[in-house]
Amino acid sequence: MSKFMIIFLTIFVLIYYYILKRYVNKVGLSSSNKLYLKIFLSLNMIGVVLYVFGRYQFELPRYIYYFSSASIGVLFIFFCTALIYDIMRVSLENGKFTQSRRDSYKKALDYIAPIAAISVSAKSLYNAVHPEIEDVLVNIKGLKQEYKIVQISDVHIGGLVDAKFISGIVQKINSLNGDIVVITGDLIDIDVEKEVDLVLKLKEIHSKYGVYFIVGNHEYYHGIDKIIRAMKSIGIRVLENENVYIGDDSNGFNLVGVYDTMGYKFNHHIPDIDKAMRGLKNSPTVLLAHKPEFIKEVKGGVDLMLSGHTHGGQIYPFKFLVRLKQPYISGLHKHDERLQVYVSKGTGFWGPPMRLGASSEITNITLKPL
C-alpha cells in the first residue's frame, strides 16, 4: 500500500506542477485572479494528500473526506483543461493570424478555460449522486415469457455513500417493479459493521422473486464472510458459485452467480463456473459475474452475463485505460452466437464523488422471448 501511495502522490504532484507551469503561468488573468486560482488548486492538492492518508492510514470526518475525494477529480479535470488550453495556446502562437485576432482569441480562451473546468467539475459532482434509469431490452432465445431484471452494481457503501443516497436508489428500484433485483458486486467498501444502518435499508428492496447478490473485488478487502452473512441476515440471497431457478417450472430461467476473480489472488472464495452451473434446468441462463473479463471462463450454456466493475470509466477518458483490462466497458454486447453481456456503469462511485461521460445507473432490463 505504501508503494501505491507514493506512486499516486507522485502522479498528482506532476499533474499539479503541469497545471501551474503550463496553464496558470500562461493564462492572461489579473494577478489577483491568478492568486485565487493558485490557492484553489493548492487546496485541492492538499485534499489529494489528505485522501490518500485518510483512506489508508486514519479516518477523516465525512465533510473533509468528501472534499479530499472530490479534489482528485477536480485536479484531473483541471489537468485535462490545462492540456487542451496548452495545445490551443501553442496553436494560436504558431498560427497564421493577425496579432489583434490572436490576442482576441487568446483572451477568450483565457476566460473560457477556467469557467469550463469549474462547470464540468460541478456537473460531474451532480452526476455521481443522481443515478439514471437505463432501460435495456435483451432478446433471449428459448425464453417462454417476458421477465424484468433490475440491476444495481458498484454502490460502494462506505465513506461518502450516505443514507439519503441509499434510500433514493431503493425507492427507484421499487418503482420499477422488477421480477428480480440483482446486485453485481462492490456493494460494500468498508467494514460492514460500521454501516449497519445503511445495509438495513437494503431490506426495503422488493421484487416478485427476490433480491440476489454476488461479491465483487472490494468485498474481499473488508471481510467477505461478514459481508455475506450481513446480506443473508436481511433476506438477500447470495449466489456463491451456485444457481437458482427464477419463475414457474419450464417457463422461467436459470440465475447463476459466481465469486469474483479476486478470489484467485486471495486464495479463497474462488470463482468456479462449473460448480455454479451444475444441475441447471433446460431453460435460458443468466450469469452474474462482477468483472466483464470473467467472460473468458464461460465455456457455453449462458445466454446473458450481467457485470459491473468498470464504472464505465467513471471520469472520461479513463474508459480507455479500463479497456486495457476489460473486454467490455459498458452497455449491451453480443459476445458470440448465443452469449450476450451487459456491463453496468455502476450505481455509485469510487474515489472522487464525480462522474463525467459515464452516468451512474440503475438498470431496468427486460428479457424478451425471441
Helices and strands as residue ranges (DSSP letters): H 2-19, I 20-24, H 31-56, H 62-94, H 99-128, E 132-140, E 147-152, H 163-175, E 180-184, G 192-195, H 196-201, G 202-204, E 211-214, G 217-222, H 224-233, E 237-238, E 242-246, E 253-257, H 262-266, H 273-276, E 285-288, G 292-297, E 304-307, G 311-313, H 319-322, E 331-334, E 340-343, E 361-369
